[in-house]
C-alpha cells in the first residue's frame, strides 16, 4: 500500500529500540526522513546509520536528548523546529502494586508517559495547522482502558493520553491534521525478551518459551503470542498517511484480543 509520505519529516520519541525503532524503520521504508530520539547519543547514531544504509534515499538524523530535561528538550525543539509527523512513543513501565505507588513515582510516570508528548504536541501542532497537514500519534497501551492491576502507575499515565489526544484533536477541525492514539497489547520488545528468558530458564526455542509465558501469564490474549513491534509500526505508518485523515481523536486498539469489551 502506497502511503504517500515521501519527503515528510517525522520525529519518533524513544526510537533507539523497541516499538519506536520499528516505527522509524517502517516510516523510512515509506520515504520519510526520520528523526531518531533516545537519551544515549551513540545508540541513536547506530540506528541512524542502520536506516541510512537500508534506505539511502532518506535523510535520517540524530535527535538524541533527554526529553524530561527542559533544557535538552528546548534544544531539540530549536534544532528540529518543524515536523510533519510526530510519534509520541516514549514510555517507561515496571511491575508494582497500587499500594506501593508513591506520589513521586506517579508524577515520574505522568511526566514521562504523558506530559512529554503533551509538550511536543503543543510545540508542533501550530506549524501543522498552518501548513494544513500533520499527523500526531501517541502510543498508549491496552492498560489505558483495561488496567491489569500489575502496573497501576503505568495504566494511569496511559489513560491520561486518551484525554490529551481527544482535546488536541478538537483543535484540528476542518484541517488535514490528525491527533490519534494507538493502543498496543503486550509487545515483544527487547525488555520483554529479557523478562521471558529470566522467568523461563529451560533450554527451549524462544517461540516455545513465548507460548509457555502467554499460557501462564496472559491467558486472556486471543492472539496467544506477543505482538511484534513491526506490526504496530505498520499501523502507525498508516495512521500517518493521507488516507487516515478521517481518524480524529481515536483510540485505535491493536491488543491481540486482550480487552474483552466492545468499547
C-alpha positions in Angstrom: 0.0 0.0 0.0 1.4 3.4 -1.0 1.4 5.7 2.0 2.3 8.9 0.0 4.7 10.2 2.7 7.9 10.5 0.6 9.9 13.5 1.8 7.9 14.1 5.0 9.8 14.5 8.3 8.9 12.6 11.4 10.1 12.8 15.0 9.7 9.5 16.8 10.5 9.7 20.5 12.1 6.7 22.2 13.1 5.3 18.9 16.6 3.8 19.6 15.0 0.5 20.3 11.7 -1.4 20.6 8.4 -0.2 19.1 9.9 3.3 18.4 12.7 1.9 16.3 10.3 -0.3 14.4 8.1 2.7 13.6 11.2 4.7 12.5 12.2 1.9 10.1 8.7 1.5 8.7 8.4 5.2 8.1 11.8 5.3 6.4 10.7 2.5 4.2 7.8 4.8 3.1 10.3 7.5 2.2 10.1 9.6 5.4 13.1 11.4 6.8 13.1 10.2 10.4 14.5 11.9 13.5 15.7 9.2 15.9 15.4 10.1 19.6 16.8 8.5 22.7 19.0 9.5 25.7 22.1 7.7 24.5 23.8 9.5 21.6 25.7 6.5 20.4 22.7 4.2 20.4 20.7 6.8 18.5 23.6 7.2 16.0 23.7 3.5 15.5 20.0 3.4 14.5 20.5 6.5 12.2 23.4 4.7 10.4 21.4 1.5 10.1 18.4 3.3 8.5 20.7 5.3 6.2 22.3 2.1 4.9 19.0 0.4 4.3 17.1 3.4 3.0 19.7 5.6 1.2 17.1 7.8 -0.4 16.1 9.2 3.0 17.8 11.5 5.4 17.6 10.1 9.0 19.0 12.4 11.7 20.2 12.1 15.2 17.8 13.7 17.6 19.3 12.4 20.8 18.3 14.0 24.1 16.6 13.5 27.4 13.1 14.9 26.8 12.4 15.0 30.5 15.2 17.6 30.8 13.7 21.0 29.9 16.9 22.4 28.5 17.6 19.4 26.4 14.0 19.4 25.2 14.2 23.0 24.1 17.5 22.4 22.4 15.9 19.6 20.4 12.9 21.7 19.5 15.1 24.5 18.4 17.2 22.3 16.2 14.1 20.5 14.7 11.5 23.3 14.9 9.1 21.8 12.4 8.0 18.2 11.6 5.1 16.7 9.5 4.7 13.7 11.7 5.1 13.4 15.5 5.1 9.9 17.1 5.0 10.2 20.9 6.3 6.7 21.8 8.5 7.5 24.8 7.4 5.5 27.8 8.5 3.6 30.9 7.0 0.7 32.8 7.6 -1.7 35.7 5.5 -4.1 37.8 4.2 -2.8 41.2 1.2 -2.7 43.4 -1.0 0.4 43.7 -0.3 0.5 47.5 3.4 1.0 46.6 2.8 3.8 44.2 4.1 7.0 45.9 3.3 10.5 44.6 6.8 10.8 43.3 6.5 7.6 41.4 3.2 8.6 39.9 4.5 12.0 38.9 7.5 10.4 37.2 5.3 8.2 35.1 2.9 11.0 34.3 5.7 13.3 33.2 7.5 10.6 31.1 4.5 8.8 29.6 2.1 11.7 29.2 3.5 15.2 29.7 6.5 14.9 27.3 4.1 14.1 24.5 1.9 17.0 25.5 4.8 19.4 25.4 5.8 18.2 21.9 2.3 18.3 20.5 1.9 21.8 21.8 5.0 22.8 20.0 4.5 21.1 16.7 0.7 21.4 16.2 0.6 25.1 15.2 3.0 24.6 12.3 1.0 21.6 11.2 -2.2 23.7 11.3 -0.5 26.5 9.3 0.6 24.1 6.5 -2.7 22.2 6.7 -1.0 18.8 7.1 0.2 16.9 10.1 -0.1 13.7 12.0 0.4 13.2 15.7 0.2 9.7 17.0 0.5 8.8 20.7 1.5 5.2 21.6 -0.5 4.2 24.6 -1.5 0.6 25.7 -4.5 -1.6 26.4 -3.7 -0.8 30.0 -5.3 2.6 29.3 -8.7 1.1 29.1 -8.3 -2.2 31.0 -6.0 -1.8 34.0 -4.5 -5.1 34.9 -3.6 -4.1 38.4 0.0 -5.1 37.8 1.3 -1.7 36.6 -1.2 0.9 38.1 1.2 3.9 37.7 1.7 3.0 34.1 -2.0 2.5 33.5 -2.9 5.9 35.0 -0.4 7.7 32.8 -1.6 5.9 29.6 -5.2 6.7 30.4 -4.3 10.3 30.6 -3.1 10.1 27.0 -6.6 9.4 25.7 -7.9 12.7 27.1 -4.8 14.6 25.9 -5.3 13.3 22.4 -9.0 13.9 22.3 -8.6 17.5 23.4 -5.8 18.2 20.9 -7.9 16.7 18.2 -10.6 19.2 18.8 -8.3 21.9 17.6 -7.9 20.4 14.1 -11.4 20.8 12.8 -11.5 21.4 9.1 -7.8 20.7 8.6 -5.8 17.7 7.3 -4.2 17.4 10.7 -5.0 14.5 13.0 -4.2 13.5 16.5 -4.8 9.9 17.5 -3.8 7.1 19.9 -2.6 3.6 19.1 -3.1 1.2 21.9 -0.9 -1.9 21.5 -1.3 -5.0 23.6 1.7 -7.0 25.0 4.6 -6.4 22.6 7.8 -8.3 22.1 10.4 -5.7 22.9 14.0 -6.3 24.0 12.9 -5.8 27.6 10.1 -8.3 27.3 12.5 -10.9 25.8 14.8 -10.5 28.8 11.8 -11.0 31.1 10.8 -14.2 29.4 14.3 -15.6 29.4 14.6 -14.7 33.1 11.3 -16.4 34.0 11.6 -19.5 31.8 15.1 -20.9 32.2 14.6 -24.2 30.3 16.7 -24.7 27.2 13.9 -24.3 24.7 13.5 -22.4 21.4 12.3 -18.9 22.1 8.9 -19.5 20.4 8.2 -22.3 22.9 9.2 -20.1 25.8 6.8 -17.4 24.5 3.9 -19.9 24.3 4.5 -21.0 27.9 4.8 -17.4 29.1 1.5 -16.5 27.4 -0.3 -19.5 28.8 0.9 -18.9 32.3 0.7 -15.1 32.5 -1.6 -13.8 29.7 -4.2 -16.5 29.1 -6.8 -13.8 28.2 -4.9 -12.9 25.0 -6.7 -14.3 22.0 -3.5 -13.9 19.9 -1.5 -16.1 22.3 1.7 -14.6 21.3 3.3 -11.2 21.8 2.6 -8.6 19.1 5.7 -7.8 17.1 6.9 -4.2 17.0 6.8 -4.3 13.2 3.0 -5.0 13.3 2.5 -1.9 15.4 4.8 0.1 13.1 2.7 -0.7 10.1 -0.4 0.5 11.8 1.2 3.7 13.0 2.6 4.3 9.5 -0.9 4.0 8.0 -2.2 6.4 10.7 0.4 8.9 9.4 -0.8 8.6 5.8 -3.2 11.0 4.0 -5.6 8.0 3.8 -6.1 8.2 7.6 -7.5 11.7 7.7 -10.9 10.5 9.0 -9.4 9.2 12.2 -9.9 12.0 14.7 -9.0 11.7 18.4 -9.5 8.0 18.1 -8.0 5.3 20.4 -7.1 2.5 18.0 -6.8 -0.8 19.7 -4.2 -3.4 18.5 -4.3 -5.5 21.6 -4.3 -9.1 20.4 -7.8 -9.5 22.0 -6.6 -8.6 25.5 -9.6 -6.3 26.0 -12.8 -8.3 26.3 -15.2 -5.5 25.9 -16.7 -4.0 22.7 -15.7 -0.4 23.6 
